[in-house]
Amino acid sequence: MLDLAGRYTIYLGDWHGHYYTGEIHDMREFRQVLEDLLDSKICSVGCFRERDGVENWCSSSIEFRENLDRDYFQRKYGGDRIIRCKFFDETLNRVFMT
């Protein structure tokens, strides 16, 4: 989803980013992030921890496709995490258990 009211907001999977229209740096970053998402160079990363059968959200970010592996996520988030990677091209979506 893309929201363009007052500021630009990109939503993908468990992540969203805000970019302010009055800031040239934000507009450049918005364009680059949007292009990278549409080209599936980056994806949203949702980090969850399961407790008592319920997945609890821990954090969200975006990550470059080449960084996606279990060891990377274990170093970044620690053990006992569920990592959901969602791409614009849904056929690339992946789930990791750390």
N, C-alpha and C positions, 0 to 999 in steps of 0.2 A: 504494500500500500504506500502511496505517496501523498502527503498532505502539504499543500502549498499556501496555507493561510497565515500570512504575517511572517512566518519562518518556514523553512522547508524541513519536513520530517520524513525520513525513510523508515519504513517498518518491514522487517523480514524475519520470520520465525520468532524467536524469543528476544530479538534485539531491535532497538530503534535508535536513531541518531538525529539530533537537531542541528540545523544549520541556519544561521541568522542572515537575512537578506542584506543587511547594512554592513556586513563584514566581508571584504573581498577574500580574505583567507578562508572563511567559511564557505563561500560560494565556490572557490576552487576545490576545496576538500569535498563538498557536496557532489560536484561534477565527477571527480575522480572515484569516489566511493560508488556512486550510481553506475558509472561505466564498468567498474570492477565487479560489482554485483551482477549486472546484466550479462557480462562475459563469463560469469562463474569463476572468476579469479579469486574471489573472496566469498565467505559465507557467514551466516550468523551462527554463533556458538552459544548454546544454552547449557549451563552447568546446573545439575540437580543432585540432590542427595536423598536417597530413599530411607524413610523412617516409618516403621509400623505400617508398611505397605502403601505409603503415600509418598509421591515424589514432591520434594520441596525445592523451590527455586533457590539457587545460590548466587548466580551472576549471569550476565549476558555480555557478549562482545562480538567483534567481527575478527576473522582470522583468514590469512592467506591459505589457499588450497594446499600448497606444498608443505605446510606445517602440520597437516592433519595426520597424526598417528598417536597411538595409545601412549607411548613413552613421553611424547611432548606434553600431552594433557595431564599425565600423572605428575610430571615435574611442575607444571603450571598450577594445577588445582589440588594435587594430593590424591590419596586413595579414596575408595568408596564413593566415587562420583559417576553419574550418568551424564555423558556429553552428547548433545544432539546438535549436529551440524546440518544446517539447512541452506540450500543453494537456490538461486533463481531457477536453474534447471533442476527440477525435483528428482530427476533420475540419479543425481550425484549425492543426494542426502545420505548421511551416515550417522551411526550411533556407536559410541565408544564407552566401555566400562573401564574405570581406572582401578 
